[in-house]
Amino acid sequence: MLKTPLPLGSTIGILGDGQLGRMLSQAASRLGFKVVTFGPDVGSPAAQVSLASKVAAYTDEAVLARLAESCDVITFEFENVPAASLDFLTGKGAVVAPSSKALRITQDRILEKDFARNAGVWTVDYFPIDSVEDLGNAISEHGPGFESALLKTRREGYDGKGQIWIRKGDDIEKAYASLGHRPAILESKASFTREISVVAARGWNGEIKTFPIGENHHVGGILSTTLAPAQVSEAVTAEAHEIARKVLEGLDYVGVLAVELFVLPGDELVLNEIAPRVHNSGHWTQDGCLCDQFEQHIRAVAGWPLGDTSARCTVEMTNLLGADILDWPTLAAEPQSRLYVYGKDEPRAGRKMGHINRIK
Amino acid sequence: MLKTPLPLGSTIGILGDGQLGRMLSQAASRLGFKVVTFGPDVGSPAAQVSLASKVAAYTDEAVLARLAESCDVITFEFENVPAASLDFLTGKGAVVAPSSKALRITQDRILEKDFARNAGVWTVDYFPIDSVEDLGNAISEHGPGFESALLKTRREGYDGKGQIWIRKGDDIEKAYASLGHRPAILESKASFTREISVVAARGWNGEIKTFPIGENHHVGGILSTTLAPAQVSEAVTAEAHEIARKVLEGLDYVGVLAVELFVLPGDELVLNEIAPRVHNSGHWTQDGCLCDQFEQHIRAVAGWPLGDTSARCTVEMTNLLGADILDWPTLAAEPQSRLYVYGKDEPRAGRKMGHINRIK
């Protein structure tokens, strides 16, 4: 752990080289840090804006060892980095945040929900699924009123990948096969009225700061827009912040994380999932707060005081997926907005190419 | 010239590798451009955050030729880049903005003031000085009421370097010798009540956008703070914007420039100098506007629509010079502020190490 703040000019390593790494790197540079990125792709979004980049598999111990040597602290932008790689870095003397423990728990949907319940955070009902038989039993447990539930792989799904809705009467054998018979989880359907998320940070010293709540709209399982600060009651805000605190403290977390929540009728909150990293639903903070989520994460892992998370204005963040980015001439001409482009070459369908923050 | 906007993923070259190049590079990346910096120093502030950097003298034609080949447009962050290097790049087929013509004029205090007067912009009285005799004559022309005037080198001075006050009765031989007998200019003293600057941009298509006025305070010839939008009358704002327009159009300028103005009693405006680049007095726009001066410059040279320059709030920008930066733990903990650190190693006295924008 870090006992004193990292001085200016220190080097921060980032595992993962996508747009989150890119924006983390830019925030780190703004604070005077040097950045080394580590990921599988040459010329990645993060590498383009960083002092140095190491191109290797996340399991490449020789390169990991060199990263450990050259960095004062190492973090990640991608929750599917192997937790064992973090352990390896720690074994080589590196300071790593968030911890491999936090990553291990949040990488596994069962461990994550077990953790949440132990921490006093309500989740939907869930059932570990390791066979078609498990799946059948889980559906039976829902009783005769069963309408639908969501089957997800335990690990490695994101943006709607690795999940499938099971509806009454569906061929469950086929459904489970579509996930490649991998270890899975069946999540009961939450009849929510809206989806919100809370992005929050915790420092090495236990200091916690929470951003205003964002309201999220997904299309096809991928986040489309976030409006923040969300129009929710003070009670919902307070409860969401309390959930974030329980998660951060329960995981002994250092850095920024996002907690996605369902708001049920009556304003009860149910945890959907935890992202152990900066999160798409926090991009609005780049124009809505003086300290955005990227700078906040860097501050947290570097042992700096956490930044000011108060909202300057209301922002609607819209993701630019695939060919959406081709509208850049129009988007760039919009007043009261700011455009972010991730430096990816091919605008494949559904690929996150950029986003735009519009001041409302 | 550029007839169509540069597409995403295009490469922008930046001559000069200091903090202005660093912040230009970060703005360019945010819009999806790739950046190559060109300057004399290894590991420079700009190179740290850019895809690539070429380390060479500004006159190194072999390296300039390679830059011309690899970039879709080339700009600069430093007004002392040789204008001949821009001509060389243009000769190699590169698109360069601002032009070498604009650079040549603004590099020379006499040409600059001649240009301003021809463009209908008032300046203080000035006298070309090429000898001690010229200096004596210029002082005589002030008449018996002469109190003081500012002797500056014609070229290459900045931040109070290369200039000296001449006061009644001073040893003018010694004064001129202190500038190394270089070609100089004697500027009559302007009895101003305040110093303001206007940062403005012009695109390839002639579109002009102007930021709100900043009020500047210098200490020891170096900018200390800028408060913006400045508390000036509408008439002063309109006049300053009109001056910016005359300068931009007169220079057939593409990109961002700053015009420093003296406000005389009675609110008359006198041009102090033109900086043919993004400018320290425009740093407040990073937190005061949705499109800051760095993004605006990139938009202008890339042929993109110019961005929204309206003020979101009042900002006080304070430069962190030399050892000021060592206060970073306190500065980083200030609410309602944002800290920018330039990635320079040694906090030498007077060296610009970073700045802080405080929301007022």
Contacts between the chains, C-beta under 8 A, distances in Angstrom:
chain1	res1	chain2	res2	distance
A	5	B	329	6.2
A	8	B	325	6.9
A	8	B	328	6.0
A	8	B	341	5.7
A	9	B	343	7.2
A	9	B	345	6.5
A	22	B	29	7.5
A	25	B	49	7.8
A	26	B	26	5.7
A	26	B	29	7.0
A	26	B	30	7.5
A	26	B	49	7.2
A	29	B	22	7.5
A	29	B	26	7.0
A	29	B	48	6.5
A	29	B	49	4.8
A	29	B	343	6.7
A	30	B	26	7.5
A	30	B	339	7.7
A	30	B	340	5.7
A	30	B	341	6.9
A	31	B	332	7.5
A	31	B	339	6.6
A	31	B	341	5.6
A	32	B	328	7.6
A	32	B	341	2.8
A	32	B	342	7.1
A	32	B	343	5.7
A	32	B	354	6.8
A	34	B	48	6.3
A	34	B	343	7.1
A	43	B	51	7.9
A	48	B	29	6.5
A	48	B	34	6.3
A	48	B	51	4.8
A	49	B	25	7.8
A	49	B	26	7.2
A	49	B	29	4.8
A	49	B	49	5.5
A	49	B	50	7.4
A	49	B	51	7.5
A	50	B	49	7.4
A	51	B	43	7.9
A	51	B	48	4.8
A	51	B	49	7.5
A	287	B	290	6.8
A	290	B	287	6.8
A	290	B	336	6.5
A	290	B	337	6.8
A	290	B	338	5.3
A	290	B	359	6.9
A	291	B	338	7.3
A	299	B	332	7.4
A	304	B	329	7.8
A	304	B	332	5.4
A	305	B	329	7.6
A	305	B	332	5.8
A	305	B	333	4.1
A	307	B	332	7.8
A	308	B	335	4.5
A	308	B	336	6.1
A	308	B	337	7.6
A	310	B	335	7.9
A	312	B	312	7.2
A	312	B	313	7.5
A	313	B	312	7.5
A	325	B	8	6.9
A	328	B	8	6.0
A	328	B	32	7.6
A	329	B	5	6.2
A	329	B	304	7.8
A	329	B	305	7.6
A	332	B	31	7.5
A	332	B	299	7.3
A	332	B	304	5.4
A	332	B	305	5.7
A	332	B	307	7.8
A	333	B	305	4.1
A	335	B	308	4.5
A	335	B	310	7.9
A	336	B	290	6.5
A	336	B	308	6.1
A	337	B	290	6.8
A	337	B	308	7.6
A	338	B	290	5.3
A	338	B	291	7.4
A	339	B	30	7.7
A	339	B	31	6.6
A	340	B	30	5.7
A	341	B	8	5.7
A	341	B	30	6.9
A	341	B	31	5.6
A	341	B	32	2.8
A	342	B	32	7.1
A	343	B	9	7.2
A	343	B	29	6.7
A	343	B	32	5.6
A	343	B	34	7.1
A	345	B	9	6.5
A	354	B	32	6.8
A	359	B	290	6.9
